[in-house]
Structure formats: structure tokens, C-alpha cells
Amino acid sequence: GPKFGFGGALTIDLTSPSLRAVAKGLSPGWLRIGGTPADGIVYEVNGGECANVSVSPEPTCQQDAVNKCDKCGDAYGCLKWQRWVDLLRFANATDMRIIFGLNGCRGRSGPDTPLDFSNIHALLGKTVAAGLGDLLHGVELGNELIKGYVHPAQMAKDFTKLSQLIETLWKGRPTKPIVAGADEIRNMPQFLKALGPGVLTAATF
């Protein structure tokens, strides 16, 4: 929204010749869409999911006093299905590969509460069903959530579930999205130990 000069994934003009020229000039590369706002985004896949989400591109909100997982709860913004398709096609047209930051806070009421995957499942499932699965090159879950809110052991369970979801939805396809994790280094050892092998493709901190 205004905070980023309307340059965020929800608002930027993807048809801009200048933007496409820059993207092509940087290609081939990885385009990460995510960060703190991603943990308050709702995906409007089938219609109606965003009924209670602010339509403002930079909503005014206050962090919940109890649930401190993200900035605005399920109120930061709405990613509509057509916008999601446009982002995938923009990346494909400019030879960029999208790593998409999924909402890692939805449904959490405490640091040991599991993530509600229903909205994520709907988005990824429709992406595959629409024949766009090959245009999504990777996903990450949350933005440094175990820094001070989600316990590493719980985050490991959620990443494992995400990996299993990817395996199920992309079963039988030649390629599937990688699963990436991001956090600060102080909790990374506990997180990786709880996670076990074969879940993450990449981790950054």
C-alpha cells in the first residue's frame, strides 16, 4: 500500500513495461513475495473468504493483545484469485521464479496452536487444478514467526504438514514447489532438530 509506494504484490501495476523490463533484466531469478504483511493476508479463492478483510491497500489495524502472531490478524489484505493468477503469469513471462510466503498465522491462538491450513489448501489446490502448478516454484511459511511467538516444535509440525500437502497436491507431476523456511538464527537449531530430514529444501536466517 502507501507505505511501499503502492509497490507491493497486491497493488503494483504488473502490466507496466518498465516493471517487466526490469524483471527481464534481472532474470533468471527468484522473486520472493512475502514478508510480515503475508501473515495477515487472506486468499479469496472461491469468493467470500475476504468478507471481513479491509479493502484498504494499507489498513489501519492494531495487533491483538493475546494473539501476537502477526500485525493485523486476518485483516491486512486480500489476495484475490485473479491477482494470484496475474502474479504467476507475470513471473512466467519475465523468466522469474516465485517463492510465495504463505500466511503462517491464520487460526493460531497461542504459540503451541497449529496453523489453520484450510485457506492455504484452497489456494494451492485451485492453483494445481487450474493448470498453474508449474508456475509456482516455491513456498515459505510465515516470516520469522519463531523469533518470539510460535514455538520451534510447533513450527516444525506446521512445516511438515505443508510439505505433505505439497506432495499430495503435486503428486505425479514432474516438478513441485520447494519448501523454504526463514527465521533468525537463535531458534534455528531447535527448529531444524524438531523438523527432521526431508522437509525443507532451503532455510534462510
Stockholm file with secondary structure:
# STOCKHOLM 1.0

chainA/1-205         GPKFGFGGALTIDLTSPSLRAVAKGLSPGWLRIGGTPADGIVYEVNGGECANVSVSPEPTCQQDAVNKCDKCGDAYGCLKWQRWVDLLRFANATDMRIIFGLNGCRGRSGPDTPLDFSNIHALLGKTVAAGLGDLLHGVELGNELIKGYVHPAQMAKDFTKLSQLIETLWKGRPTKPIVAGADEIRNMPQFLKALGPGVLTAATF
#=GR chainA/1-205 SS CGGGTTCSTTTSCTTCHHHHHHHHHHCSEEEEECSGGGGGEEEESSSSTTTTSCCSSSCCCCCCSSCCSSSSSTTSEEEEHHHHHHHHHHHHHTTEEEEEEECSCTTCCSTTCCCCCHHHHHHHHHHHHTTCGGGEEEEEESSSGGGTTSCHHHHHHHHHHHHHHHHHHTTTCSCCCEEEEECCGGGHHHHHHHHCTTSCSEEEC
#=GC SS_cons         CGGGTTCSTTTSCTTCHHHHHHHHHHCSEEEEECSGGGGGEEEESSSSTTTTSCCSSSCCCCCCSSCCSSSSSTTSEEEEHHHHHHHHHHHHHTTEEEEEEECSCTTCCSTTCCCCCHHHHHHHHHHHHTTCGGGEEEEEESSSGGGTTSCHHHHHHHHHHHHHHHHHHTTTCSCCCEEEEECCGGGHHHHHHHHCTTSCSEEEC
//
